[in-house]
Each structure stands twice: as C-alpha cells, then as structure tokens.
C-alpha cells in the first residue's frame, strides 16, 4: 500500500490518495485506488476481469462492458 497527502496541505494525517494491491491464490490480483483530487468523474467502482468490465458509477446505475 502507498499513498500521500497531495490535495489538502493542512496538516492532516489521513492520506487523500491511496493505492493498494492485493494478491490472492489462483493467480488473482485486486487493485484499490482512491484519488480525491480527480475532478474528471464522480466516484465509481470498476471491476475488471478477463471477460469484461463492470463499472458502477452511482447507487442505481451499472455498466457491463464485454
């Protein structure tokens, strides 16, 4: 895991950018990224796999790309 305080320079101790990679048995890897200063999109979760991606950008919408 790595991260840092890049947006808010007010002395806070909690990172505003976080990156973590998790390795699981069966040759599986999960990557988590949280970047607070990206103004391009609102928040979303994306699950990427060998046969497609699933993008969840709000509580009511979900997109599946194959």
PyMOL commands that set and color helices and strands:
alter all, ss='L'
color gray80, all
select strands_A, chain A and resi 2-4+17-24+28-35+45-49+52-56+63-65
alter strands_A, ss='S'
color yellow, strands_A
deselect
rebuild
show_as cartoon
